[in-house]
Amino acid sequence: MKKIITLFVVLLLALSIPVTSSAAGVTKYSSWSKSTAKKIRNADANKKLTIKAGQFTSFSPEIRDAMIERPDVQVTVKWNKDGTDMKFVIRAGTDVTQVFDEKGYAGFEYLQGFFGEKGNTKEAKAIQTRKGDIANAVTVVGLKSYAGNSEEFNAYQYYSRYEDLQTAIGPDGDKLLEHYNSFGKAEGRVGN
């Protein structure tokens, strides 16, 4: 009986160690994710950015969102798998929404297989946009911070919601707001 109790105590202690280190790991991962997302968001236009992942093996929703906001930034990820240095490239213009799961995460092992070391696999090429579309995507994201946005009108939402306006007007906040005030309200369009 004494051996069973001792074994039970040892087992409890062993189980509590990962919980403590796991909590610290989550904090480190969260900090790394925020820092990485900030680097992507603040990168110079058309920048090639290298991310050193160290112990981490996945991208978070925060990093996904930064990559969506900055489709002009090429991201090279250097990471380690079982002691082996690995690298994959997500080229500028890639629709990264296609490679993240429904919660907004993407594991590096999957991304490694999908993009490869140079970002030019058949799968990667299938979700890359043309260079001209990259500038348009950056302009569209800029509608989120358009000066004319209000509680009633959001240029990004208005543009994104109506395909006919994407073609007829394009990502021009002033023209979208003018359209909403002149026609959109009367047509029953949602401005925000």
C-alpha positions in Angstrom: 0.0 0.0 0.0 2.9 2.4 0.8 4.3 1.7 -2.7 1.0 2.6 -4.3 0.7 5.8 -2.4 4.3 6.7 -3.2 3.7 5.9 -6.9 0.5 8.0 -6.8 2.4 11.0 -5.3 5.2 10.7 -7.8 2.6 10.5 -10.6 0.8 13.6 -9.3 4.1 15.5 -9.1 5.0 14.5 -12.6 1.7 15.6 -14.0 1.9 19.0 -12.3 5.3 19.8 -13.9 3.9 20.1 -17.5 1.0 22.2 -16.3 3.4 24.8 -14.8 5.7 24.7 -17.8 2.8 24.7 -20.2 1.4 27.9 -18.6 4.8 29.5 -19.0 4.9 28.2 -22.6 1.5 29.7 -23.4 2.7 33.1 -22.2 5.9 32.9 -24.2 3.9 31.8 -27.3 1.5 34.6 -26.9 4.3 37.1 -26.6 6.1 35.7 -29.6 2.8 35.8 -31.6 2.2 39.4 -30.8 5.8 40.3 -31.6 5.7 38.4 -34.9 2.4 40.0 -35.9 3.8 43.4 -35.1 6.8 42.8 -37.3 4.6 41.8 -40.2 2.3 44.8 -39.8 5.2 47.3 -39.4 7.3 45.9 -42.3 8.3 48.2 -45.1 6.2 47.8 -48.2 7.1 44.8 -50.3 9.5 43.6 -47.6 10.9 40.1 -47.4 10.7 39.3 -43.7 12.4 36.3 -41.9 10.7 35.0 -38.8 12.8 32.8 -36.5 10.3 30.6 -34.7 12.7 29.0 -32.2 10.7 26.6 -30.1 7.4 27.5 -31.6 5.7 25.3 -34.3 2.6 27.2 -35.4 1.1 30.5 -36.3 -1.7 32.0 -34.3 -4.8 33.9 -35.4 -3.0 37.2 -34.6 -0.2 36.3 -37.1 -2.8 35.2 -39.7 -4.6 38.5 -39.4 -1.3 40.5 -39.8 -0.5 38.4 -42.9 -4.0 39.1 -44.3 -3.6 42.9 -43.7 -0.1 42.9 -45.3 -0.3 40.7 -48.4 2.7 42.6 -49.8 5.1 41.1 -47.3 6.9 37.8 -48.0 7.4 35.7 -44.9 10.2 33.2 -44.5 9.9 31.0 -41.4 12.9 29.3 -39.9 11.9 26.7 -37.4 13.2 23.4 -35.9 11.7 20.0 -36.1 13.2 17.3 -33.9 16.6 19.0 -34.0 16.6 19.6 -37.8 16.5 23.2 -39.1 13.6 23.7 -41.4 12.5 26.7 -43.6 9.4 27.6 -45.6 8.4 30.7 -47.6 5.0 32.3 -47.8 5.3 34.6 -50.8 3.8 38.0 -51.1 0.3 37.9 -52.5 -0.6 34.5 -51.0 -4.2 34.1 -49.8 -3.2 32.8 -46.3 -6.8 32.3 -45.3 -6.6 29.0 -47.3 -4.0 27.4 -45.0 -5.3 28.3 -41.5 -7.7 26.1 -39.7 -11.2 27.3 -38.6 -9.8 28.7 -35.3 -7.0 30.7 -37.1 -4.0 28.4 -36.4 -1.6 26.8 -38.9 1.1 24.3 -37.9 4.6 24.6 -39.4 4.8 21.0 -40.4 1.7 21.5 -42.5 2.9 24.8 -43.9 6.3 23.3 -44.6 4.7 20.7 -46.8 2.3 23.1 -48.4 4.8 25.9 -49.3 8.2 24.2 -49.4 11.5 25.9 -48.9 10.9 28.4 -51.8 7.2 28.9 -51.6 6.8 27.6 -55.2 5.0 24.3 -54.8 2.0 23.7 -57.1 -0.4 24.2 -54.1 1.3 27.5 -53.1 1.1 28.9 -56.6 -2.6 28.1 -56.7 -3.4 30.5 -53.9 -1.0 33.3 -54.9 -2.4 36.5 -56.6 -0.9 38.5 -59.4 1.4 41.3 -58.4 -1.1 44.0 -59.4 -3.7 42.4 -57.1 -1.3 42.8 -54.1 -1.4 46.6 -54.3 -5.2 46.5 -54.5 -5.4 44.2 -51.5 -3.3 46.7 -49.5 -5.6 49.5 -50.6 -8.7 47.5 -49.6 -7.3 46.9 -46.1 -6.6 50.6 -45.9 -10.4 51.2 -46.0 -10.5 49.9 -42.4 -8.9 53.1 -41.3 -10.7 55.4 -43.7 -11.2 58.8 -42.1 -14.9 58.8 -43.1 -15.8 55.7 -41.2 -18.5 56.1 -38.6 -21.0 54.1 -36.6 -23.3 54.3 -39.7 -20.7 53.7 -42.4 -17.6 51.6 -42.7 -15.8 51.8 -46.1 -14.2 48.4 -45.7 -17.4 46.6 -44.8 -19.4 48.4 -47.5 -16.8 47.6 -50.1 -16.5 44.0 -49.0 -20.2 43.4 -48.8 -21.1 44.5 -52.4 -19.4 43.0 -55.4 -21.0 45.4 -57.8 -19.3 48.3 -55.9 -15.9 46.5 -56.0 -16.2 46.6 -59.8 -17.9 50.0 -60.4 -16.1 52.1 -57.7 -13.1 50.1 -56.4 -11.4 50.6 -53.0 -11.9 54.4 -52.9 -13.3 55.5 -49.5 -14.5 58.9 -50.6 -16.4 57.5 -53.6 -17.9 54.6 -51.5 -19.1 57.1 -48.9 -20.6 59.3 -51.6 -22.3 56.3 -53.2 -23.7 55.2 -49.8 -25.1 58.7 -49.1 -26.4 59.3 -52.6 -27.8 55.8 -53.5 -26.9 53.1 -51.0 -29.3 54.2 -48.2 -32.2 54.6 -50.6 -31.4 51.1 -52.1 -31.5 49.6 -48.6 -27.8 48.8 -48.5 -26.1 48.3 -45.2 -23.4 50.8 -44.5 -21.6 49.2 -41.6 
